[in-house]
Amino acid sequence: MTGKSESLRDAYGVELVARGDADPELVVLDADLSGSTRTQLFGKKYPERFFNVGVMEPTMVTMAAGMALSGRTVFASTFAIFAAGQAYNMVRQSVCYNHANVKIVATHGGLLVGGDGGTHQMLEDLALMRGLPGMTVIAPSDAPTTRAAVRAITEFQGPAYVRLTRENLPVVTDGSFALGKAAELRPGSDLTLVAVGAMVARALEVAEELHKVGVEARVLDFASIKPFDEKALLKAARETGAILTLEEHSVLTGLGALVAAATSEAYPVPVRRIGVPDLFGESGDPWLLLDRYGLSKERALEEAWELLRGRGKVN
């Protein structure tokens, strides 16, 4: 099951300092949110390699691309709504078009931004970034995966986007993250729960409830959105016969849409998708917002039972 909760942002900040220790050519940019993104930890240790550009996210991304094309490994951080929204054109034209070695680590993604409301709850970023040629996209489910993901993206040349939450998340993995590989966190043959980010812990809770009544659900953590582990997905489709996806992202364009497309082409099985509907968010308690927008454990259990009934697994 799930362990104690830890901050993904803290994990990022500490690991970023470690990457800076190992690579003297690594530089970090921020857009006046270094306290929130935790890049201030790097700035305190390496002030000569830290650049706070102010509230100018497009400028930050353009500067990051220029530094990267001059031979630096560059990390750039701000909130997801600004990184994937405000600066999207610069991410596309300056970073991805040039295959610049820029690692964008965006915090405050999804509904869990809570009280900041719909204007700041970025729900489309994984789809926007996944659509960019050459962009690696990662959404860690916990702090250990965050640390491993930061290490992983420094090991290759090219752009990457990592989405982190504002809220602390339960530790659900041992941190053995690998690009292009889904982590099987729980075995099962009756149903597969495919989840990402904050919803991985919820998928494990659902699997535990199903286990209590004799149903074994496989849980796959797709922290690596791109590259995507289609092999693990299709193996699960063949072996369990049905898939339920869970994501704190627009259900129209996120993980569920990716899973549905991949299975329909290669091995069609029943797929049900849980994600944020075609709506903007609102201000509120972060975890209550998940329930309000259809991402509750109870809703997931209902969808799981519908899949199981459809396959004759239960009455």
Secondary structure as UniProt FT lines:
FT   STRAND          5..6
FT   HELIX           8..22
FT   TURN            24..25
FT   STRAND          26..30
FT   HELIX           34..37
FT   HELIX           40..45
FT   HELIX           47..49
FT   STRAND          50..52
FT   HELIX           57..69
FT   TURN            70..71
FT   STRAND          73..79
FT   HELIX           81..86
FT   HELIX           88..90
FT   HELIX           91..96
FT   TURN            97..99
FT   STRAND          102..107
FT   HELIX           111..116
FT   TURN            118..120
FT   HELIX           125..130
FT   TURN            133..134
FT   STRAND          136..138
FT   HELIX           143..153
FT   TURN            154..155
FT   STRAND          160..163
FT   STRAND          169..170
FT   TURN            179..180
FT   STRAND          183..186
FT   STRAND          191..195
FT   TURN            197..198
FT   HELIX           199..211
FT   TURN            212..214
FT   STRAND          217..221
FT   STRAND          224..226
FT   HELIX           230..240
FT   STRAND          243..250
FT   TURN            251..253
FT   HELIX           255..266
FT   STRAND          271..276
FT   HELIX           286..292
FT   TURN            293..294
FT   HELIX           297..310
FT   TURN            311..312
//
